[in-house]
Amino acid sequence: MWSKRIKGMVAETCGDDLILLTREGQFVRLPAQEGDHCPGMEVEVRLPGQWKRPLMLAVAGVAAAMLIIFFHLIPVSVPAPAAYLALDINPSLVLSLDENAIVMEVEALNEDAERILNQLQLEELEVQNAVHIILDAAHEGAYLRPGRDHVVLISLAAPERYIVGEDDLR
């Protein structure tokens, strides 16, 4: 532990305090320390509380470094998607699916998709239900209109033996 020491002449003693005149010409009031201190004596004293702040900062810095290291060493067990389904009507979106074809996350690929997704909660739905909801929202948003031909592209990137196939998505 380190502390700052100060040298000066005792100008006055007031009860439990000393008034010290430093070499720089400043008067400093300090709690009286061990020994006799008479006015006119030159003394060297430790300033109270000067060591606490640097020590507390050092302790806080070590604690923060330990937390950062701790959280970087812990493996995060976020399950990776088992498949991805891209749906493009303009709006365009990508759904991340787990091994049971449940929607884990939905990503909007353009502003039209963002407008539709603001109104929908698709996470934790089966992919077929999510696709139906998206198509209904596209119809309500006038992206799909009755009496017109529309191209709806659905692409599934999945392992060969995935729970959902092309026929399920039709």
Residue pairs with C-beta under 8 A, 6 or more apart in sequence:
1 51
1 55
2 51
2 54
3 46
3 47
3 50
3 51
4 46
4 47
4 50
4 51
5 44
5 45
5 46
5 47
6 20
6 22
6 28
6 44
6 45
6 46
6 47
7 22
7 23
7 42
7 43
7 44
8 20
8 21
8 22
8 23
8 28
8 42
8 43
9 20
9 21
9 40
9 41
9 42
9 43
10 18
10 19
10 20
10 21
10 37
10 38
10 39
10 40
10 41
10 42
10 43
11 19
11 20
11 21
11 27
11 39
12 18
12 19
12 39
13 19
13 32
13 37
13 38
13 39
14 29
16 31
16 32
17 29
17 30
17 31
17 32
18 29
18 30
18 31
18 32
18 33
18 37
18 43
18 45
19 27
19 28
19 29
20 27
20 28
20 29
20 30
20 43
20 45
21 27
22 28
28 47
30 45
30 47
30 48
31 48
33 45
33 46
37 43
79 98
79 104
81 96
81 97
81 98
81 104
81 105
82 97
82 98
82 99
82 158
82 159
82 162
83 96
83 97
83 101
83 156
83 157
83 158
83 159
83 162
83 164
84 94
84 95
84 96
84 97
84 156
84 157
84 158
85 94
85 95
85 97
85 127
85 131
85 154
85 155
85 156
85 157
85 169
86 92
86 93
86 94
86 95
86 153
86 154
86 155
86 156
86 157
87 93
87 94
87 95
87 131
87 134
87 152
87 153
87 154
88 152
88 153
88 154
88 155
89 135
89 138
89 143
89 144
89 150
89 151
89 152
89 153
90 110
90 112
90 143
91 108
91 109
91 110
91 112
91 113
91 115
91 116
91 134
91 138
91 141
91 143
92 108
92 109
92 110
92 112
92 113
93 106
93 107
93 108
93 109
93 113
93 116
93 117
93 134
94 106
94 107
94 109
95 103
95 105
95 106
95 107
95 122
95 127
95 130
96 103
96 104
96 105
96 106
96 107
97 103
97 104
97 127
97 158
97 164
98 104
99 163
100 163
101 126
101 127
101 128
101 162
101 163
101 164
102 124
102 125
102 126
102 127
103 122
103 123
103 124
103 125
103 126
103 127
103 130
104 123
105 123
106 117
106 120
106 122
106 123
106 130
108 114
108 116
108 117
112 141
112 143
115 141
116 134
116 137
116 138
116 141
116 143
119 137
120 133
120 134
120 137
122 130
122 133
122 134
125 133
127 164
127 169
128 164
128 168
128 169
131 154
131 169
135 144
135 152
138 144
139 145
144 150
144 152
154 169
156 162
156 164
156 165
156 166
156 169
158 164
